[in-house]
Amino acid sequence: MDDLPLELARQARALRLSARNLDEADPQALYAFAREVLLALAARGLVAGEETVDCYAAPRFPGH
């Protein structure tokens, strides 16, 4: 099972973000959360991002 939703929820709580406080949320907290979401999506190949291998993936063997 992918732990992305649980990890994002943990990060949102740590940044004191919720769906109820978006209008009053700290812009830096929103940026930090958006950055983490995009990096996680990029690591899974779902959006464009860094081409480096991170903890979410491993390089494939040549010839596969």
mmCIF file as gemmi writes it, N, C-alpha and C atoms, coordinates in Angstrom:
data_model
loop_
_atom_site.group_PDB
_atom_site.id
_atom_site.type_symbol
_atom_site.label_atom_id
_atom_site.label_alt_id
_atom_site.label_comp_id
_atom_site.label_asym_id
_atom_site.label_entity_id
_atom_site.label_seq_id
_atom_site.pdbx_PDB_ins_code
_atom_site.Cartn_x
_atom_site.Cartn_y
_atom_site.Cartn_z
_atom_site.occupancy
_atom_site.B_iso_or_equiv
_atom_site.pdbx_formal_charge
_atom_site.auth_seq_id
_atom_site.auth_asym_id
_atom_site.pdbx_PDB_model_num
ATOM 1 N N . MET Axp A 1 ? 0.837 -1.187 0 1 0 ? 1 A 1
ATOM 2 C CA . MET Axp A 1 ? 0 0 0 1 0 ? 1 A 1
ATOM 3 C C . MET Axp A 1 ? 0.883 1.252 0 1 0 ? 1 A 1
ATOM 4 N N . ASP Axp A 2 ? 0.488 2.229 -0.766 1 0 ? 2 A 1
ATOM 5 C CA . ASP Axp A 2 ? 1.224 3.484 -0.845 1 0 ? 2 A 1
ATOM 6 C C . ASP Axp A 2 ? 0.931 4.316 0.397 1 0 ? 2 A 1
ATOM 7 N N . ASP Axp A 3 ? 1.971 4.771 1.034 1 0 ? 3 A 1
ATOM 8 C CA . ASP Axp A 3 ? 1.806 5.557 2.259 1 0 ? 3 A 1
ATOM 9 C C . ASP Axp A 3 ? 1.747 7.057 1.998 1 0 ? 3 A 1
ATOM 10 N N . LEU Axp A 4 ? 1.651 7.461 0.734 1 0 ? 4 A 1
ATOM 11 C CA . LEU Axp A 4 ? 1.63 8.888 0.407 1 0 ? 4 A 1
ATOM 12 C C . LEU Axp A 4 ? 0.52 9.655 1.129 1 0 ? 4 A 1
ATOM 13 N N . PRO Axp A 5 ? -0.728 9.194 1.112 1 0 ? 5 A 1
ATOM 14 C CA . PRO Axp A 5 ? -1.775 9.963 1.814 1 0 ? 5 A 1
ATOM 15 C C . PRO Axp A 5 ? -1.487 10.153 3.307 1 0 ? 5 A 1
ATOM 16 N N . LEU Axp A 6 ? -1.005 9.121 3.954 1 0 ? 6 A 1
ATOM 17 C CA . LEU Axp A 6 ? -0.696 9.234 5.381 1 0 ? 6 A 1
ATOM 18 C C . LEU Axp A 6 ? 0.462 10.199 5.628 1 0 ? 6 A 1
ATOM 19 N N . GLU Axp A 7 ? 1.473 10.129 4.776 1 0 ? 7 A 1
ATOM 20 C CA . GLU Axp A 7 ? 2.616 11.036 4.919 1 0 ? 7 A 1
ATOM 21 C C . GLU Axp A 7 ? 2.206 12.483 4.67 1 0 ? 7 A 1
ATOM 22 N N . LEU Axp A 8 ? 1.372 12.717 3.668 1 0 ? 8 A 1
ATOM 23 C CA . LEU Axp A 8 ? 0.921 14.089 3.395 1 0 ? 8 A 1
ATOM 24 C C . LEU Axp A 8 ? 0.054 14.614 4.532 1 0 ? 8 A 1
ATOM 25 N N . ALA Axp A 9 ? -0.782 13.767 5.089 1 0 ? 9 A 1
ATOM 26 C CA . ALA Axp A 9 ? -1.605 14.181 6.23 1 0 ? 9 A 1
ATOM 27 C C . ALA Axp A 9 ? -0.724 14.535 7.421 1 0 ? 9 A 1
ATOM 28 N N . ARG Axp A 10 ? 0.325 13.757 7.657 1 0 ? 10 A 1
ATOM 29 C CA . ARG Axp A 10 ? 1.251 14.048 8.762 1 0 ? 10 A 1
ATOM 30 C C . ARG Axp A 10 ? 1.931 15.399 8.546 1 0 ? 10 A 1
ATOM 31 N N . GLN Axp A 11 ? 2.366 15.65 7.312 1 0 ? 11 A 1
ATOM 32 C CA . GLN Axp A 11 ? 3.026 16.914 7.018 1 0 ? 11 A 1
ATOM 33 C C . GLN Axp A 11 ? 2.068 18.093 7.159 1 0 ? 11 A 1
ATOM 34 N N . ALA Axp A 12 ? 0.846 17.915 6.701 1 0 ? 12 A 1
ATOM 35 C CA . ALA Axp A 12 ? -0.15 18.991 6.833 1 0 ? 12 A 1
ATOM 36 C C . ALA Axp A 12 ? -0.386 19.318 8.301 1 0 ? 12 A 1
ATOM 37 N N . ARG Axp A 13 ? -0.514 18.296 9.131 1 0 ? 13 A 1
ATOM 38 C CA . ARG Axp A 13 ? -0.709 18.543 10.561 1 0 ? 13 A 1
ATOM 39 C C . ARG Axp A 13 ? 0.499 19.238 11.169 1 0 ? 13 A 1
ATOM 40 N N . ALA Axp A 14 ? 1.698 18.824 10.782 1 0 ? 14 A 1
ATOM 41 C CA . ALA Axp A 14 ? 2.918 19.441 11.305 1 0 ? 14 A 1
ATOM 42 C C . ALA Axp A 14 ? 3.005 20.916 10.929 1 0 ? 14 A 1
ATOM 43 N N . LEU Axp A 15 ? 2.487 21.253 9.752 1 0 ? 15 A 1
ATOM 44 C CA . LEU Axp A 15 ? 2.492 22.641 9.286 1 0 ? 15 A 1
ATOM 45 C C . LEU Axp A 15 ? 1.243 23.402 9.734 1 0 ? 15 A 1
ATOM 46 N N . ARG Axp A 16 ? 0.392 22.715 10.492 1 0 ? 16 A 1
ATOM 47 C CA . ARG Axp A 16 ? -0.866 23.288 10.987 1 0 ? 16 A 1
ATOM 48 C C . ARG Axp A 16 ? -1.773 23.743 9.842 1 0 ? 16 A 1
ATOM 49 N N . LEU Axp A 17 ? -1.86 22.895 8.834 1 0 ? 17 A 1
ATOM 50 C CA . LEU Axp A 17 ? -2.719 23.166 7.69 1 0 ? 17 A 1
ATOM 51 C C . LEU Axp A 17 ? -3.918 22.23 7.729 1 0 ? 17 A 1
ATOM 52 N N . SER Axp A 18 ? -5.037 22.752 7.311 1 0 ? 18 A 1
ATOM 53 C CA . SER Axp A 18 ? -6.232 21.923 7.15 1 0 ? 18 A 1
ATOM 54 C C . SER Axp A 18 ? -7.091 22.535 6.058 1 0 ? 18 A 1
ATOM 55 N N . ALA Axp A 19 ? -8.085 21.798 5.623 1 0 ? 19 A 1
ATOM 56 C CA . ALA Axp A 19 ? -8.995 22.311 4.604 1 0 ? 19 A 1
ATOM 57 C C . ALA Axp A 19 ? -9.826 23.471 5.137 1 0 ? 19 A 1
ATOM 58 N N . ARG Axp A 20 ? -9.901 23.595 6.435 1 0 ? 20 A 1
ATOM 59 C CA . ARG Axp A 20 ? -10.693 24.667 7.041 1 0 ? 20 A 1
ATOM 60 C C . ARG Axp A 20 ? -9.944 25.986 7.168 1 0 ? 20 A 1
ATOM 61 N N . ASN Axp A 21 ? -8.617 25.963 7.139 1 0 ? 21 A 1
ATOM 62 C CA . ASN Axp A 21 ? -7.871 27.199 7.38 1 0 ? 21 A 1
ATOM 63 C C . ASN Axp A 21 ? -7.052 27.686 6.196 1 0 ? 21 A 1
ATOM 64 N N . LEU Axp A 22 ? -7.405 27.278 4.999 1 0 ? 22 A 1
ATOM 65 C CA . LEU Axp A 22 ? -6.605 27.668 3.836 1 0 ? 22 A 1
ATOM 66 C C . LEU Axp A 22 ? -6.529 29.176 3.636 1 0 ? 22 A 1
ATOM 67 N N . ASP Axp A 23 ? -7.616 29.875 3.873 1 0 ? 23 A 1
ATOM 68 C CA . ASP Axp A 23 ? -7.612 31.325 3.664 1 0 ? 23 A 1
ATOM 69 C C . ASP Axp A 23 ? -6.724 32.058 4.662 1 0 ? 23 A 1
ATOM 70 N N . GLU Axp A 24 ? -6.546 31.493 5.845 1 0 ? 24 A 1
ATOM 71 C CA . GLU Axp A 24 ? -5.734 32.138 6.877 1 0 ? 24 A 1
ATOM 72 C C . GLU Axp A 24 ? -4.351 31.499 7.029 1 0 ? 24 A 1
ATOM 73 N N . ALA Axp A 25 ? -4.052 30.474 6.248 1 0 ? 25 A 1
ATOM 74 C CA . ALA Axp A 25 ? -2.803 29.738 6.404 1 0 ? 25 A 1
ATOM 75 C C . ALA Axp A 25 ? -1.594 30.586 6.025 1 0 ? 25 A 1
ATOM 76 N N . ASP Axp A 26 ? -0.486 30.282 6.675 1 0 ? 26 A 1
ATOM 77 C CA . ASP Axp A 26 ? 0.785 30.943 6.401 1 0 ? 26 A 1
ATOM 78 C C . ASP Axp A 26 ? 1.229 30.593 4.977 1 0 ? 26 A 1
ATOM 79 N N . PRO Axp A 27 ? 1.506 31.589 4.14 1 0 ? 27 A 1
ATOM 80 C CA . PRO Axp A 27 ? 1.932 31.304 2.761 1 0 ? 27 A 1
ATOM 81 C C . PRO Axp A 27 ? 3.173 30.409 2.684 1 0 ? 27 A 1
ATOM 82 N N . GLN Axp A 28 ? 4.092 30.551 3.618 1 0 ? 28 A 1
ATOM 83 C CA . GLN Axp A 28 ? 5.289 29.706 3.607 1 0 ? 28 A 1
ATOM 84 C C . GLN Axp A 28 ? 4.944 28.255 3.926 1 0 ? 28 A 1
ATOM 85 N N . ALA Axp A 29 ? 3.97 28.047 4.814 1 0 ? 29 A 1
ATOM 86 C CA . ALA Axp A 29 ? 3.534 26.685 5.126 1 0 ? 29 A 1
ATOM 87 C C . ALA Axp A 29 ? 2.864 26.064 3.916 1 0 ? 29 A 1
ATOM 88 N N . LEU Axp A 30 ? 2.049 26.839 3.216 1 0 ? 30 A 1
ATOM 89 C CA . LEU Axp A 30 ? 1.405 26.336 2.008 1 0 ? 30 A 1
ATOM 90 C C . LEU Axp A 30 ? 2.44 25.99 0.937 1 0 ? 30 A 1
ATOM 91 N N . TYR Axp A 31 ? 3.438 26.837 0.791 1 0 ? 31 A 1
ATOM 92 C CA . TYR Axp A 31 ? 4.506 26.57 -0.178 1 0 ? 31 A 1
ATOM 93 C C . TYR Axp A 31 ? 5.248 25.285 0.195 1 0 ? 31 A 1
ATOM 94 N N . ALA Axp A 32 ? 5.595 25.142 1.461 1 0 ? 32 A 1
ATOM 95 C CA . ALA Axp A 32 ? 6.329 23.958 1.909 1 0 ? 32 A 1
ATOM 96 C C . ALA Axp A 32 ? 5.52 22.691 1.641 1 0 ? 32 A 1
ATOM 97 N N . PHE Axp A 33 ? 4.227 22.756 1.901 1 0 ? 33 A 1
ATOM 98 C CA . PHE Axp A 33 ? 3.369 21.59 1.675 1 0 ? 33 A 1
ATOM 99 C C . PHE Axp A 33 ? 3.244 21.287 0.184 1 0 ? 33 A 1
ATOM 100 N N . ALA Axp A 34 ? 3.022 22.312 -0.614 1 0 ? 34 A 1
ATOM 101 C CA . ALA Axp A 34 ? 2.909 22.113 -2.064 1 0 ? 34 A 1
ATOM 102 C C . ALA Axp A 34 ? 4.204 21.528 -2.627 1 0 ? 34 A 1
ATOM 103 N N . ARG Axp A 35 ? 5.334 21.989 -2.125 1 0 ? 35 A 1
ATOM 104 C CA . ARG Axp A 35 ? 6.627 21.48 -2.574 1 0 ? 35 A 1
ATOM 105 C C . ARG Axp A 35 ? 6.754 19.994 -2.275 1 0 ? 35 A 1
ATOM 106 N N . GLU Axp A 36 ? 6.403 19.593 -1.062 1 0 ? 36 A 1
ATOM 107 C CA . GLU Axp A 36 ? 6.478 18.182 -0.688 1 0 ? 36 A 1
ATOM 108 C C . GLU Axp A 36 ? 5.54 17.323 -1.527 1 0 ? 36 A 1
ATOM 109 N N . VAL Axp A 37 ? 4.344 17.825 -1.792 1 0 ? 37 A 1
ATOM 110 C CA . VAL Axp A 37 ? 3.39 17.084 -2.623 1 0 ? 37 A 1
ATOM 111 C C . VAL Axp A 37 ? 3.958 16.896 -4.025 1 0 ? 37 A 1
ATOM 112 N N . LEU Axp A 38 ? 4.476 17.958 -4.61 1 0 ? 38 A 1
ATOM 113 C CA . LEU Axp A 38 ? 5.008 17.867 -5.973 1 0 ? 38 A 1
ATOM 114 C C . LEU Axp A 38 ? 6.237 16.976 -6.051 1 0 ? 38 A 1
ATOM 115 N N . LEU Axp A 39 ? 7.1 17.037 -5.049 1 0 ? 39 A 1
ATOM 116 C CA . LEU Axp A 39 ? 8.275 16.163 -5.046 1 0 ? 39 A 1
ATOM 117 C C . LEU Axp A 39 ? 7.867 14.693 -4.927 1 0 ? 39 A 1
ATOM 118 N N . ALA Axp A 40 ? 6.878 14.419 -4.1 1 0 ? 40 A 1
ATOM 119 C CA . ALA Axp A 40 ? 6.405 13.041 -3.956 1 0 ? 40 A 1
ATOM 120 C C . ALA Axp A 40 ? 5.767 12.542 -5.245 1 0 ? 40 A 1
ATOM 121 N N . LEU Axp A 41 ? 5.003 13.39 -5.905 1 0 ? 41 A 1
ATOM 122 C CA . LEU Axp A 41 ? 4.387 13.002 -7.176 1 0 ? 41 A 1
ATOM 123 C C . LEU Axp A 41 ? 5.443 12.804 -8.259 1 0 ? 41 A 1
ATOM 124 N N . ALA Axp A 42 ? 6.434 13.678 -8.289 1 0 ? 42 A 1
ATOM 125 C CA . ALA Axp A 42 ? 7.509 13.548 -9.274 1 0 ? 42 A 1
ATOM 126 C C . ALA Axp A 42 ? 8.308 12.269 -9.035 1 0 ? 42 A 1
ATOM 127 N N . ALA Axp A 43 ? 8.541 11.928 -7.782 1 0 ? 43 A 1
ATOM 128 C CA . ALA Axp A 43 ? 9.284 10.714 -7.47 1 0 ? 43 A 1
ATOM 129 C C . ALA Axp A 43 ? 8.54 9.473 -7.957 1 0 ? 43 A 1
ATOM 130 N N . ARG Axp A 44 ? 7.234 9.568 -8.05 1 0 ? 44 A 1
ATOM 131 C CA . ARG Axp A 44 ? 6.429 8.451 -8.535 1 0 ? 44 A 1
ATOM 132 C C . ARG Axp A 44 ? 6.192 8.523 -10.044 1 0 ? 44 A 1
ATOM 133 N N . GLY Axp A 45 ? 6.778 9.526 -10.702 1 0 ? 45 A 1
ATOM 134 C CA . GLY Axp A 45 ? 6.646 9.663 -12.146 1 0 ? 45 A 1
ATOM 135 C C . GLY Axp A 45 ? 5.307 10.2 -12.601 1 0 ? 45 A 1
ATOM 136 N N . LEU Axp A 46 ? 4.565 10.832 -11.701 1 0 ? 46 A 1
ATOM 137 C CA . LEU Axp A 46 ? 3.235 11.327 -12.034 1 0 ? 46 A 1
ATOM 138 C C . LEU Axp A 46 ? 3.232 12.765 -12.541 1 0 ? 46 A 1
ATOM 139 N N . VAL Axp A 47 ? 4.26 13.528 -12.232 1 0 ? 47 A 1
ATOM 140 C CA . VAL Axp A 47 ? 4.443 14.885 -12.749 1 0 ? 47 A 1
ATOM 141 C C . VAL Axp A 47 ? 5.923 15.051 -13.07 1 0 ? 47 A 1
ATOM 142 N N . ALA Axp A 48 ? 6.242 16.045 -13.875 1 0 ? 48 A 1
ATOM 143 C CA . ALA Axp A 48 ? 7.645 16.314 -14.203 1 0 ? 48 A 1
ATOM 144 C C . ALA Axp A 48 ? 8.376 16.756 -12.951 1 0 ? 48 A 1
ATOM 145 N N . GLY Axp A 49 ? 9.632 16.367 -12.862 1 0 ? 49 A 1
ATOM 146 C CA . GLY Axp A 49 ? 10.421 16.752 -11.698 1 0 ? 49 A 1
ATOM 147 C C . GLY Axp A 49 ? 11.868 16.354 -11.867 1 0 ? 49 A 1
ATOM 148 N N . GLU Axp A 50 ? 12.548 16.278 -10.744 1 0 ? 50 A 1
ATOM 149 C CA . GLU Axp A 50 ? 13.955 15.906 -10.733 1 0 ? 50 A 1
ATOM 150 C C . GLU Axp A 50 ? 14.145 14.535 -11.361 1 0 ? 50 A 1
ATOM 151 N N . GLU Axp A 51 ? 15.235 14.387 -12.05 1 0 ? 51 A 1
ATOM 152 C CA . GLU Axp A 51 ? 15.529 13.122 -12.704 1 0 ? 51 A 1
ATOM 153 C C . GLU Axp A 51 ? 16.392 12.213 -11.833 1 0 ? 51 A 1
ATOM 154 N N . THR Axp A 52 ? 16.656 12.599 -10.602 1 0 ? 52 A 1
ATOM 155 C CA . THR Axp A 52 ? 17.48 11.781 -9.725 1 0 ? 52 A 1
ATOM 156 C C . THR Axp A 52 ? 16.629 10.732 -9.028 1 0 ? 52 A 1
ATOM 157 N N . VAL Axp A 53 ? 17.263 9.643 -8.679 1 0 ? 53 A 1
ATOM 158 C CA . VAL Axp A 53 ? 16.582 8.575 -7.958 1 0 ? 53 A 1
ATOM 159 C C . VAL Axp A 53 ? 16.557 8.942 -6.486 1 0 ? 53 A 1
ATOM 160 N N . ASP Axp A 54 ? 15.387 8.825 -5.883 1 0 ? 54 A 1
ATOM 161 C CA . ASP Axp A 54 ? 15.229 9.153 -4.474 1 0 ? 54 A 1
ATOM 162 C C . ASP Axp A 54 ? 14.793 7.9 -3.739 1 0 ? 54 A 1
ATOM 163 N N . CYS Axp A 55 ? 14.338 8.054 -2.551 1 0 ? 55 A 1
ATOM 164 C CA . CYS Axp A 55 ? 13.965 6.903 -1.736 1 0 ? 55 A 1
ATOM 165 C C . CYS Axp A 55 ? 12.729 6.187 -2.276 1 0 ? 55 A 1
ATOM 166 N N . TYR Axp A 56 ? 12.028 6.773 -3.222 1 0 ? 56 A 1
ATOM 167 C CA . TYR Axp A 56 ? 10.811 6.173 -3.752 1 0 ? 56 A 1
ATOM 168 C C . TYR Axp A 56 ? 11.068 5.205 -4.888 1 0 ? 56 A 1
ATOM 169 N N . ALA Axp A 57 ? 12.271 5.228 -5.444 1 0 ? 57 A 1
ATOM 170 C CA . ALA Axp A 57 ? 12.521 4.434 -6.631 1 0 ? 57 A 1
ATOM 171 C C . ALA Axp A 57 ? 13.956 3.922 -6.611 1 0 ? 57 A 1
ATOM 172 N N . ALA Axp A 58 ? 14.218 2.967 -7.463 1 0 ? 58 A 1
ATOM 173 C CA . ALA Axp A 58 ? 15.573 2.427 -7.608 1 0 ? 58 A 1
ATOM 174 C C . ALA Axp A 58 ? 15.888 2.337 -9.085 1 0 ? 58 A 1
ATOM 175 N N . PRO Axp A 59 ? 17.146 2.493 -9.448 1 0 ? 59 A 1
ATOM 176 C CA . PRO Axp A 59 ? 17.506 2.396 -10.86 1 0 ? 59 A 1
ATOM 177 C C . PRO Axp A 59 ? 17.275 0.98 -11.384 1 0 ? 59 A 1
ATOM 178 N N . ARG Axp A 60 ? 16.918 0.888 -12.651 1 0 ? 60 A 1
ATOM 179 C CA . ARG Axp A 60 ? 16.719 -0.406 -13.272 1 0 ? 60 A 1
ATOM 180 C C . ARG Axp A 60 ? 18.042 -0.921 -13.816 1 0 ? 60 A 1
ATOM 181 N N . PHE Axp A 61 ? 18.127 -2.219 -13.91 1 0 ? 61 A 1
ATOM 182 C CA . PHE Axp A 61 ? 19.321 -2.822 -14.463 1 0 ? 61 A 1
ATOM 183 C C . PHE Axp A 61 ? 19.351 -2.582 -15.964 1 0 ? 61 A 1
ATOM 184 N N . PRO Axp A 62 ? 20.521 -2.367 -16.549 1 0 ? 62 A 1
ATOM 185 C CA . PRO Axp A 62 ? 20.604 -2.163 -17.99 1 0 ? 62 A 1
ATOM 186 C C . PRO Axp A 62 ? 20.036 -3.379 -18.732 1 0 ? 62 A 1
ATOM 187 N N . GLY Axp A 63 ? 19.347 -3.125 -19.812 1 0 ? 63 A 1
ATOM 188 C CA . GLY Axp A 63 ? 18.8 -4.208 -20.609 1 0 ? 63 A 1
ATOM 189 C C . GLY Axp A 63 ? 17.358 -4.545 -20.291 1 0 ? 63 A 1
ATOM 190 N N . HIS Axp A 64 ? 16.795 -3.92 -19.295 1 0 ? 64 A 1
ATOM 191 C CA . HIS Axp A 64 ? 15.382 -4.187 -18.963 1 0 ? 64 A 1
ATOM 192 C C . HIS Axp A 64 ? 14.495 -3.149 -19.579 1 0 ? 64 A 1
